[in-house]
Amino acid sequence: MPVINRIAAMQDEVAGWRQDFHAHPEIGFDVHRTAGIVADKLRAFGCDEVVPGMIRGRKTASDRVMGLRADMDALPIHEATGVPYASNTPGKMHACGHDGHTSMLLGAAKYLCETRNFDGTVVVIFQPNEEGLTGGLAMLEDGLIGRFGIQELYGMHTWPGPAPGTFGIRPGPLLAAADRFTIEIAGKGAHAMAPHTSIDPVIVAAHTITALQTIAARNVDPLEAVVVSTCMVHAGDAFNIIPERATLTGTVRTLSEGVRDTAAARLAAIAKGTAATLGASATVTYERAVPVTINDPDKTKLALQVAREVAGTSNVLDDVAPTMGAEDFAHMLKERPGAYILIGNGPGPGLHTPGYNFNDAALPFGISYLARLAETGMPA
């Protein structure tokens, strides 16, 4: 079946929710307004429980429990969309579509509360701090899976470029592991007029940044994927003083645990070796933030079936290329099998840019997909 008629009729209502969330972005774990609205709506819809939202089907003989997850947080970006409902908080905006994700899951919750045409329980999960890559892990540590008996999990993300009404997914790795590194370089400061008396940490930093690119170029099979990006460089406070220290901070992205291990080991060796060669020393801190987002093959089949029913087979790509973006839903997928799907947002600015805006035309497709996951995966 295509987009559900009852859901199509909700388009304007859900778009209103989405635009309100967009106008009032919140960051990290500080999503109190958003979470409060979500809780109020779940209560009004008639959810059996509210935090998280639990919806029991008209039958519960199967004892199945399916989790549907959306993220709520925004980004520290100054908005430049020019839309009437643009962010009213300077320096914060929904530049990654989480306003749309939250609204689609709310729409699905409303529909499922009205119909309850499934056998089992749906848990609707509204997560904070996805952008900080720790919100999902915090919910797991709080007992999300065990307390509510969740057996399988599904998530969704907006996909700039493809038209609304299209979906993309693949079994196996879809999104990359995201790790963070900090390299503290200790040298010897001096007046800039006498560089020969220094051990210049800025020079060491420059050589280190370049050398780190050999991880991809010379340490990893070219048919594998790895990204090493140094994104912050801090050194010195004056134009005429060679500083004592320099700090490099960045990220490593990989699609397999083997390459992840290789990249971590080589990064430390290169940083310390480069510093030692130039007379300095380096201390490396390496944090494994989130694992690879891996779609379970069987759950991916269900996601594909539902997406094709909603959007039509020609509008569903079943072997979308993996991306080096990361998603902390990966933590949840390590605990329970599930699938993560992309939903078309249409042409326009990309994610994490000041001009990005979620396309409300995608709402009925996303809501129908989430609702049909419950009805198809747990038939009454």
PyMOL commands that set and color helices and strands:
alter all, ss='L'
color gray80, all
select helices_A, chain A and resi 5-8+11-23+32-45+98-115+135-141+144-148+195-197+201-212+214-219+257-277+297-311+313-315+329-335+360-377
alter helices_A, ss='H'
color red, helices_A
select strands_A, chain A and resi 53-56+65-71+121-127+152-160+167-168+172-175+177-186+190-191+226-235+241-242+245-254+281-290+293-295+316-317+338-346
alter strands_A, ss='S'
color yellow, strands_A
deselect
rebuild
show_as cartoon
